[in-house]
Amino acid sequence: MADLQKLIKNIEQWAEERNLITGATPQKQFIKLMEEFGKLCSGIAKNKKDVIKDSIGDCFVVIVILNKQTHSKFDFMPLPYLVLDRSGIDIWIEKCVAKFASISEKINYTGKANRHFEYDFAYTLYCLINISNEYGLTLESCVQTAWDEIKDRKGRMINGVFVKESDL
């Protein structure tokens, strides 16, 4: 638990240093979430565990940034203690998509966090935890993988989107 807390703080600081919190919009960040979720779905379709692990971590990173951008008071720490459910990958993908639609609607119409927004974050992460569990992974290991990949990443903001240096 302490390691996940530290990773969340690191992600928030990383995002602040790259001007992602105030220099980007939740709408742009949501598009990034969809990009990462697409990679997750591709990894699942191709049964590529390394892509699945990285993509779950990347989705988590984006949700941490969205949480900060929207001033949500969502508390990530109870997540590792949720009871896992073996409903199957297809169900968890479907439930993620439903929650993403709800998050998108709230971002586009209110732009502000509320109790229901926090519930959407929680349920989305619950789905990601269950997906990771299906592949013998933990949320923490997925987030650690993503953090190790981005921690030294440099880049710049272009039209409200952080573009990594290697893509410039």
C-alpha positions as CSV (number, residue, x, y, z in Angstrom):
1,M,0.0,0.0,0.0
2,A,2.8,2.4,0.9
3,D,4.4,1.8,-2.5
4,L,1.2,2.6,-4.3
5,Q,0.8,5.8,-2.3
6,K,4.4,6.8,-3.2
7,L,3.8,6.0,-6.9
8,I,0.7,8.2,-6.9
9,K,2.6,11.1,-5.3
10,N,5.4,10.6,-7.9
11,I,2.9,10.6,-10.8
12,E,1.2,13.8,-9.5
13,Q,4.6,15.5,-9.2
14,W,5.7,14.3,-12.6
15,A,2.5,15.7,-14.1
16,E,2.9,19.0,-12.3
17,E,6.5,19.4,-13.6
18,R,5.3,18.8,-17.1
19,N,2.4,21.2,-16.8
20,L,-0.2,18.5,-17.3
21,I,-2.4,19.5,-14.4
22,T,-3.0,23.2,-15.3
23,G,-1.6,23.3,-18.9
24,A,-3.9,20.6,-20.2
25,T,-7.6,20.0,-20.0
26,P,-9.5,17.0,-18.7
27,Q,-10.9,16.6,-22.2
28,K,-7.4,16.2,-23.6
29,Q,-6.4,13.9,-20.8
30,F,-9.5,11.8,-21.4
31,I,-8.5,11.3,-25.0
32,K,-5.1,10.0,-23.6
33,L,-7.0,7.6,-21.4
34,M,-8.8,6.2,-24.4
35,E,-5.5,5.8,-26.3
36,E,-4.1,3.8,-23.4
37,F,-7.3,1.8,-23.0
38,G,-7.1,1.0,-26.8
39,K,-3.6,-0.4,-26.2
40,L,-4.9,-2.5,-23.3
41,C,-7.6,-3.9,-25.5
42,S,-5.0,-4.7,-28.2
43,G,-2.8,-6.4,-25.7
44,I,-5.7,-8.5,-24.5
45,A,-6.7,-9.4,-28.1
46,K,-3.2,-10.5,-28.8
47,N,-2.6,-12.1,-25.4
48,K,0.5,-9.9,-24.8
49,K,1.0,-9.8,-21.1
50,D,3.7,-7.2,-21.2
51,V,1.4,-4.8,-23.2
52,I,-1.4,-5.5,-20.8
53,K,0.8,-4.8,-17.8
54,D,2.1,-1.5,-19.2
55,S,-1.3,-0.4,-20.5
56,I,-3.1,-1.0,-17.1
57,G,-0.3,1.1,-15.5
58,D,-0.6,3.8,-18.2
59,C,-4.4,4.0,-17.6
60,F,-3.8,4.4,-13.9
61,V,-1.3,7.2,-14.6
62,V,-3.9,9.0,-16.7
63,I,-6.6,8.6,-14.1
64,V,-4.3,10.0,-11.4
65,I,-3.8,13.0,-13.6
66,L,-7.5,13.4,-14.3
67,N,-8.2,13.1,-10.6
68,K,-5.8,16.0,-9.9
69,Q,-7.0,18.1,-12.8
70,T,-10.7,17.9,-11.8
71,H,-9.9,18.5,-8.1
72,S,-11.6,15.2,-7.3
73,K,-11.2,14.0,-3.7
74,F,-11.0,10.3,-4.9
75,D,-8.9,8.2,-2.5
76,F,-7.0,5.6,-4.3
77,M,-5.8,3.7,-1.3
78,P,-8.7,1.4,-0.5
79,L,-8.4,-0.1,-4.0
80,P,-5.8,-2.8,-3.3
81,Y,-8.1,-4.2,-0.7
82,L,-11.2,-4.6,-2.9
83,V,-12.6,-8.1,-3.2
84,L,-11.8,-9.5,-6.6
85,D,-14.4,-10.9,-8.9
86,R,-13.8,-13.6,-11.6
87,S,-16.5,-12.4,-14.0
88,G,-14.1,-12.5,-17.0
89,I,-12.1,-10.1,-19.2
90,D,-15.0,-9.4,-21.5
91,I,-17.2,-8.2,-18.6
92,W,-14.5,-6.0,-17.2
93,I,-13.8,-4.4,-20.6
94,E,-17.5,-3.7,-21.0
95,K,-17.8,-2.2,-17.6
96,C,-14.7,0.0,-18.2
97,V,-16.2,1.3,-21.4
98,A,-19.5,2.1,-19.6
99,K,-17.6,4.0,-16.8
100,F,-15.4,5.8,-19.4
101,A,-18.6,7.1,-21.1
102,S,-19.8,8.4,-17.7
103,I,-16.5,10.1,-17.0
104,S,-16.5,11.6,-20.5
105,E,-20.0,13.0,-20.0
106,K,-19.1,14.5,-16.6
107,I,-15.9,16.1,-18.0
108,N,-17.6,17.5,-21.0
109,Y,-20.7,18.8,-19.3
110,T,-19.4,19.8,-15.8
111,G,-15.6,19.6,-15.9
112,K,-15.8,19.3,-12.1
113,A,-15.6,16.4,-9.8
114,N,-18.4,15.2,-7.7
115,R,-19.3,12.1,-5.7
116,H,-20.5,10.3,-8.9
117,F,-17.3,11.2,-10.7
118,E,-15.2,9.7,-7.9
119,Y,-17.4,6.6,-8.1
120,D,-16.6,6.3,-11.8
121,F,-12.9,6.5,-11.1
122,A,-13.2,3.9,-8.4
123,Y,-15.2,1.5,-10.5
124,T,-12.9,1.9,-13.5
125,L,-9.9,1.1,-11.4
126,Y,-11.8,-1.8,-9.9
127,C,-12.2,-3.1,-13.4
128,L,-8.5,-2.6,-14.2
129,I,-7.6,-4.5,-11.0
130,N,-9.8,-7.4,-12.0
131,I,-8.2,-7.4,-15.5
132,S,-4.7,-7.4,-14.0
133,N,-5.8,-10.2,-11.7
134,E,-7.0,-12.3,-14.6
135,Y,-3.4,-12.2,-16.0
136,G,-1.7,-12.9,-12.6
137,L,-0.6,-9.3,-12.2
138,T,-1.1,-6.7,-9.5
139,L,-2.2,-3.1,-9.9
140,E,0.9,-2.0,-8.1
141,S,3.2,-4.0,-10.4
142,C,1.4,-2.5,-13.4
143,V,1.7,1.1,-12.1
144,Q,5.4,0.5,-11.2
145,T,6.1,-0.6,-14.8
146,A,4.4,2.5,-16.2
147,W,6.2,4.8,-13.7
148,D,9.6,3.3,-14.6
149,E,8.8,4.0,-18.2
150,I,7.7,7.6,-17.8
151,K,9.7,8.9,-14.8
152,D,12.5,10.4,-16.9
153,R,10.4,11.2,-19.9
154,K,10.8,14.7,-21.3
155,G,8.6,16.5,-23.8
156,R,6.5,19.6,-24.3
157,M,2.9,20.7,-24.4
158,I,1.5,21.2,-27.9
159,N,-2.1,22.4,-28.1
160,G,-2.8,21.1,-24.5
161,V,-1.3,17.7,-25.1
162,F,2.0,16.5,-23.7
163,V,4.1,15.1,-26.5
164,K,7.1,13.0,-25.5
165,E,10.5,14.1,-26.8
166,S,10.9,11.0,-29.0
167,D,7.7,12.0,-30.9
168,L,8.7,15.6,-31.5
